[in-house]
């Protein structure tokens, strides 16, 4: 039997499990994931900012590096906010599940399924777009002039 939780949150569950933020599964492995991801974040920003110390610092170089670092910093902040408020997210998901379990009318269920489909499409589209942008940026990453 398929649990409703798996049916409704399948895409989001996979994405959040990948980075250790699925609120219903917190273990020692997820703690390791948090430490590992934090180390990646820290080293990435550190090595991006070392260009200021090792290269001729021009305004163009400054803008290229700082624009990328600032976008990455926003992602880090979002990750940690989600991590520190994981109980609130868990409560929200449980409330959504409760509302879905209380639906009795077929029309209400049809409306929820319609919006589920739209939400899955948005999730897949935004994830695909983000991955595309990351790989495109890595492929055309600025070459620092020495």
C-alpha positions, -999 to 999 in steps of 0.1 A, spaced: 0 0 0 13 35 -9 13 59 19 -4 93 11 27 110 24 48 93 -3 22 100 -30 19 137 -24 55 147 -14 75 122 -36 95 148 -56 101 171 -26 110 142 -4 137 130 -28 151 165 -31 151 171 6 165 137 15 194 144 -9 206 173 12 194 159 46 165 182 52 135 158 50 119 165 84 105 130 90 139 113 88 165 128 110 193 104 120 231 103 125 235 101 87 216 133 82 238 150 108 268 138 88 251 153 57 247 186 74 284 187 84 295 176 49 273 202 32 285 229 57 321 220 48 314 223 11 297 257 16 326 270 37 354 258 14 336 270 -17 332 305 -4 367 305 10 383 295 -23 362 319 -43 373 348 -20 410 338 -21 410 352 -56 411 387 -40 443 378 -22 461 361 -51 450 381 -82 451 416 -94 419 430 -79 400 450 -105 364 462 -103 354 437 -130 370 408 -111 355 421 -79 320 421 -94 323 387 -110 334 370 -78 312 388 -54 281 383 -75 286 346 -76 296 344 -39 265 365 -29 241 342 -47 258 312 -31 256 329 3 218 334 -1 215 296 -8 235 289 23 213 311 44 182 294 30 196 260 38 204 269 75 170 287 80 153 255 68 176 234 90 169 254 121 132 255 115 128 219 105 102 212 133 80 240 119 83 224 84 74 190 99 43 205 116 33 222 83 36 189 64 16 171 91 -12 198 89 -13 194 51 -16 156 55 -43 160 81 -63 183 58 -60 158 29 -71 130 51 -102 149 61 -113 155 25 -145 136 18 -159 152 -14 -147 139 -47 -146 175 -61 -123 186 -33 -101 156 -39 -100 165 -76 -90 201 -69 -62 189 -46 -49 164 -72 -49 192 -98 -29 215 -76 -6 186 -67 2 181 -103 9 218 -108 31 219 -77 51 188 -90 56 205 -124 68 237 -107 92 217 -85 106 198 -114 109 229 -136 126 250 -109 150 222 -100 159 216 -137 164 253 -143 186 256 -112 207 226 -123 210 240 -158 221 274 -145 247 258 -122 262 237 -150 261 265 -175 279 288 -151 305 262 -143 311 257 -180 315 295 -187 331 303 -153 351 336 -155 387 332 -162 408 353 -138 435 374 -153 468 372 -135 
